[in-house]
Amino acid sequence: MENLKKLEQIHNALIFLQSRGIISSQITNPNPNRPHSDRFLAGLFLYIAEPCGELGIEDKCHLILESLPKLSVVLLQEEAWLDGRNDSLGGSLSGEEKNSGDVSIGGLNNMGMIGFDVMQRANSTLEDFCRSYFLFHGMDVSSAATIFRYLPVLCFTESYIYQLDTLNEHLLPAYHGQTFSDQSCYLGENAISPSGSSDLFDADAFHPLILMLDHHGLLTDRITEELKHGVEYWALERKLCVALSHKIEISIEDAIRAIELKSFDYRVLNLLLYGLRKEEVNELHMEFLSVSEFLVEIADDMFDYEEDVLENNFNILRMFVGIYGTSAAPTMLAKFISEAEEKYDRLSKALDPELSSRYHKRCEEATKEGGKTSGPSLGSWTMPPLIANEESYRSMFQDSSQWKGCMHFGILNSGITLCKCSSSAFS
């Protein structure tokens, strides 16, 4: 949790320094080294602000200005050599530096730690996982002994993932009374790099979790791959959301890849359950559930569409509108869903009939519990009013009276049927 606080401080320092013109946005300054320069300046800014004996801020500034002319590359290289550092100036951080305040998740102590707040957030996902996935393992979800036998590993894993998701939210410029152009791409490559590489959020994000799973003999190559998919999803989320908020073109390939990866945590939990029970992975069940997860994510995104626009969150409907526009997006998304439903139906028929029936009933139950009146389990889909101008919508989002209409489309075996209830796309 300490690392999350440090990250938030860096995040706030970056925004403050940009607002004062000390650092510039990725758009106005496309230098590939700019994110590292900004990170260095933010760290220096925070270091100067830290208490140091009787020295005040003004004293520190005078001290820096007085000493700066005496510093040189040669001197710093000599100091690095005396410390036994092998990395050149400007190269990678030494092990000592990485262990002494680096705010990347990779710099966390090897002992993974989670907070109570993320455990609360993860609770609903864990409940849904137990009620929906235990069926595929022949387990009785009503048995307390069954749940508590596997709960520690499942709870810690999902909570750790939620903690990283919270960290990723810190890297996204959200709408909080400011325009996105004000906040700009303050994290540069951290937000829009295709590789998703970041000093603040890197491939070592899951290292403590991986150590724990490996220690208990639960780590597999497949689980490791799914965790990598999580890092990839968060990188795509940052890339796509920052691009949309700056009216930068996005690709349908990135949007589809992101929605395919989004439920990686369910797949990790399911693979862990196979390991905990020392069972072979059932590939048919895994494939079927991955398609089900895919459709559920789309339904959730439709339900949360307006809120996700306001908060600049990844949302597949929002991505389709950004790519195809409000006129073509419904048809393109309906076609996309139809193809997924065909695959779902095919795999469902390959399941044990009783298992298929029980799972379908569970999906109907979950849909209704979530307050939804449509979705894949109910055989119909409800599309919200589409927003053509997100900035205008954000400026007027308090006036809910303009958003009473809805657009419905059903996917039938004979094709796609679209019926519009009212016109309310924001233009």
Helices and strands as residue ranges (DSSP letters): H 2-19, H 34-49, H 57-67, G 68-70, H 73-82, H 95-98, G 105-107, H 116-133, G 134-137, H 144-170, H 180-183, H 189-192, G 203-206, H 207-215, H 221-245, H 252-261, H 264-276, H 283-303, H 305-311, H 316-350, H 353-369, G 376-378, E 381-383, H 390-395, G 400-402, E 407-412, E 415-420
